[in-house]
Amino acid sequence: MAQQRFLTLADVAEILNISATQARALVRSGELPAIQVGGRGQWRVETAKLEEYIARGYERTAEAVRSGGAD
């Protein structure tokens, strides 16, 4: 079976091990790009965008460690 192109916020929350509310906040802030689809405006996150978000998180963490800002 092919990988899904789009994920629900529940999927994103499960992958990142965060709450659905936290996933929604990431989308609403623009930190995690998403689109609204359908008549009810359901949020969907493209798998590639989630992977980019995760990669940026690793980059931010590595920079914090290099600068001595991480615990």
Steps between C-alpha positions, in 0.01 A plus 500: 500500500629847410577757767222751566562848360286678760458443872226608738588702809433186703762319289747785550436501874563126518820519295640786710365354826314823582134583556261586218473848653876546474496380138223748420701779666803418283283529191320817606829672587637416155789304646366185332357572153158346433195539278130497571290266289134418464189689598584479871855629454679197637875555535742279309879498524705377210736222609795682339420817699494303823838346416637851427363621835672212679829572317478868604450385858820298484683801353372731777598247765849453356550879490384531860745229606785669310424834662467347846127573527374143538458326833 
